[in-house]
């Protein structure tokens, strides 16, 4: 099963895609080649000392969405990892649900550039992230 097929399966069956997804509670909502959407329902467990969602949680779902989007382009003998992540926090989320909408901007032979918009239920932009991923060969 390809990475894309796995992500589509996770989205259709609303099951966690990895142990981090299970622990935090984010889910793959949509998946197609070069594009993935991850969703998260907020809980008080995600709050920082001032009562808003901790930036690390927002970064996590953005990184997951971009990593998944990049994985949809990988061959069976390839894996990838994030080598750079940049995020701008634009607004504290006030709605219950968040969506991390990611897509590939450029896919080279070894590196890829991705972007992700984290939005709330009203469609307001909460954070904007970019990521660089690297392609690695699986160890046999």
C-alpha positions in Angstrom: 0.0 0.0 0.0 1.4 3.4 -1.0 1.8 6.3 1.5 -1.1 8.0 -0.3 -3.3 4.9 0.0 -2.6 4.7 3.7 -3.5 8.3 4.3 -6.7 7.9 2.4 -7.5 4.9 4.5 -6.8 6.8 7.7 -9.1 9.6 6.5 -11.9 7.4 5.4 -11.9 5.4 8.7 -11.0 8.3 11.0 -8.3 6.3 12.8 -5.0 7.7 14.1 -2.2 7.7 11.5 0.6 7.3 14.1 1.2 7.2 17.8 1.6 11.0 18.0 -1.8 11.4 16.3 -3.3 9.0 18.8 -1.8 10.8 21.8 -2.7 14.4 20.6 -5.9 13.4 18.8 -5.4 14.9 15.3 -6.8 13.1 12.3 -6.2 13.0 8.6 -9.3 14.6 7.0 -8.4 14.7 3.4 -5.5 13.3 1.3 -4.5 13.5 -2.3 -1.2 13.6 -4.1 0.7 16.6 -2.9 -2.1 17.8 -0.5 -3.2 16.7 3.0 -5.6 18.2 5.5 -5.3 17.4 9.2 -7.9 18.3 11.8 -7.8 18.7 15.6 -10.4 19.3 18.2 -9.1 21.6 20.9 -9.1 20.6 24.6 -7.9 22.4 27.7 -5.0 20.0 27.8 -3.5 22.0 24.9 -3.6 25.4 26.7 -0.5 27.4 27.6 -0.3 29.5 30.8 -2.4 32.4 29.2 -5.2 30.0 28.3 -4.8 29.8 24.5 -3.7 26.8 22.5 0.1 26.2 22.9 2.1 27.1 19.8 3.7 23.7 19.9 0.4 22.0 19.3 -0.3 24.2 16.3 3.2 23.5 15.0 2.7 19.8 15.5 -0.4 19.6 13.3 1.2 21.8 10.6 4.3 19.7 10.6 2.3 16.5 10.4 0.1 17.8 7.6 3.2 18.9 5.5 5.1 15.7 6.2 2.1 13.7 5.1 1.6 15.8 2.0 5.3 15.2 1.1 5.0 11.5 1.7 2.4 11.2 -1.0 5.2 11.7 -3.5 7.5 9.1 -2.2 8.4 5.8 -3.9 8.2 2.5 -2.0 11.9 2.5 -1.1 11.9 6.1 0.2 11.1 7.9 3.5 11.3 11.5 4.4 11.8 13.8 7.3 11.5 17.5 8.1 14.8 19.4 8.0 13.4 22.9 8.5 10.1 24.2 9.9 9.0 27.9 10.1 5.7 29.0 11.5 4.1 32.4 11.9 1.4 32.6 14.6 -1.2 35.1 13.5 -4.2 34.8 15.8 -5.1 32.8 18.9 -7.7 30.2 18.0 -11.1 30.7 19.6 -13.1 28.0 17.8 -13.2 24.4 18.9 -11.7 22.8 15.8 -8.6 23.5 13.8 -7.6 22.5 10.3 -4.0 22.3 8.9 -4.3 22.5 5.1 -0.9 21.6 3.5 0.4 21.4 0.0 3.6 20.9 -1.8 5.1 24.0 -3.4 8.1 22.4 -5.0 9.2 18.7 -5.1 12.8 18.2 -6.2 14.8 14.9 -6.3 16.0 15.2 -2.7 14.2 18.2 -1.2 10.7 19.5 -1.1 9.2 22.9 -0.1 5.7 22.8 1.5 3.3 25.3 3.0 0.5 24.9 5.5 -2.4 27.2 6.6 -3.9 26.5 10.0 -7.4 27.8 10.1 -10.3 27.8 12.6 -13.9 26.9 12.1 -14.7 30.3 10.8 -12.0 30.0 8.1 -9.8 32.5 9.9 -6.0 32.1 9.4 -4.5 31.1 12.8 -0.9 30.3 11.6 1.1 29.9 8.4 3.9 27.5 8.1 6.5 26.4 5.6 8.7 23.3 5.7 11.6 21.7 3.9 11.6 17.9 3.7 14.3 15.6 2.6 14.0 12.3 0.8 16.0 9.4 2.3 16.3 5.8 1.1 14.8 3.1 3.4 17.4 0.9 5.0 16.9 -2.7 4.0 
